[in-house]
């Protein structure tokens, strides 16, 4: 699979994870989806920026994107952190399973 297909799958999993995390945090699901989508898109933008270390820039861009979007939606920092954890876990598990089966 190409890296663009893997990024698309990771974004889809991140958005689903953000929705589930929002449901578990007892807030509106759409807020979790928005925070997850902004974090994933910020990480993708950081992937394409030349001259930066991707292993450092992508997670930081996701954190900043989630923090800003969570603040704009009126979420507290702990709630945004819970959504961000829910956003990061499904793609990470999928890639670990994929690597183990390869």
Secondary structure per residue as TSV (DSSP state, phi and psi in degrees):
chain	resnum	aa	ss	phi	psi
A	1	X	-	360.0	141.2
A	2	X	-	-77.1	163.5
A	3	X	H	-68.7	-27.1
A	4	X	H	-72.3	-36.5
A	5	X	H	-66.7	-40.5
A	6	X	H	-64.7	-38.1
A	7	X	H	-65.7	-39.1
A	8	X	H	-64.4	-41.6
A	9	X	H	-64.7	-41.1
A	10	X	H	-64.3	-39.4
A	11	X	H	-64.9	-43.3
A	12	X	H	-62.0	-44.3
A	13	X	H	-65.2	-37.0
A	14	X	H	-65.3	-41.7
A	15	X	H	-66.3	-41.3
A	16	X	H	-63.3	-43.7
A	17	X	H	-63.1	-36.6
A	18	X	H	-65.6	-39.0
A	19	X	H	-64.8	-42.8
A	20	X	H	-65.8	-41.9
A	21	X	H	-64.0	-37.3
A	22	X	H	-65.7	-40.1
A	23	X	H	-63.5	-41.3
A	24	X	H	-70.0	-28.7
A	25	X	T	-84.3	-0.9
A	26	X	T	62.4	42.2
A	27	X	S	-122.1	174.9
A	28	X	-	-62.4	137.3
A	29	X	H	-64.4	-35.8
A	30	X	H	-63.6	-30.2
A	31	X	H	-67.7	-40.1
A	32	X	H	-64.9	-39.1
A	33	X	H	-66.3	-40.8
A	34	X	H	-64.9	-45.8
A	35	X	H	-61.9	-42.8
A	36	X	H	-65.1	-42.6
A	37	X	H	-66.1	-41.3
A	38	X	H	-65.3	-41.1
A	39	X	H	-63.7	-43.0
A	40	X	H	-67.0	-42.1
A	41	X	H	-67.7	-35.7
A	42	X	H	-64.8	-38.5
A	43	X	H	-66.9	-37.3
A	44	X	H	-66.8	-41.7
A	45	X	H	-61.6	-41.2
A	46	X	H	-65.2	-28.3
A	47	X	H	-63.2	-37.0
A	48	X	H	-89.7	-4.5
A	49	X	-	-77.0	121.6
A	50	X	T	-76.8	148.3
A	51	X	T	91.3	-2.1
A	52	X	S	-108.5	151.4
A	53	X	-	-74.1	114.1
A	54	X	H	-64.2	-34.5
A	55	X	H	-67.7	-19.2
A	56	X	H	-101.4	-40.6
A	57	X	H	-72.7	-37.0
A	58	X	H	-66.5	-48.7
A	59	X	H	-64.6	-37.6
A	60	X	H	-65.7	-40.2
A	61	X	H	-63.7	-39.6
A	62	X	H	-63.7	-41.6
A	63	X	H	-63.8	-45.4
A	64	X	H	-66.0	-43.6
A	65	X	H	-61.5	-42.3
A	66	X	H	-67.8	-40.5
A	67	X	H	-63.0	-44.6
A	68	X	H	-67.7	-45.5
A	69	X	H	-67.9	-36.3
A	70	X	H	-64.5	-40.3
A	71	X	H	-66.5	-39.5
A	72	X	H	-67.2	-27.8
A	73	X	T	-87.3	-2.3
A	74	X	T	84.3	20.8
A	75	X	-	-89.3	148.2
A	76	X	-	-76.7	165.4
A	77	X	H	-63.1	-43.9
A	78	X	H	-63.8	-36.3
A	79	X	H	-67.0	-42.2
A	80	X	H	-64.0	-37.0
A	81	X	H	-64.8	-40.6
A	82	X	H	-62.8	-41.1
A	83	X	H	-66.1	-39.4
A	84	X	H	-65.7	-36.9
A	85	X	H	-65.2	-43.3
A	86	X	H	-64.2	-27.9
A	87	X	H	-74.3	-36.4
A	88	X	H	-84.5	-28.9
A	89	X	H	-68.5	-48.2
A	90	X	H	-59.9	-45.8
A	91	X	H	-64.1	-35.4
A	92	X	H	-64.8	-44.9
A	93	X	H	-64.3	-38.7
A	94	X	H	-63.2	-42.1
A	95	X	H	-70.1	-34.9
A	96	X	H	-65.1	-44.2
A	97	X	H	-64.2	-40.4
A	98	X	H	-62.8	-42.4
A	99	X	H	-68.9	-34.6
A	100	X	H	-69.7	-32.3
A	101	X	H	-84.4	-12.9
A	102	X	-	-78.3	360.0
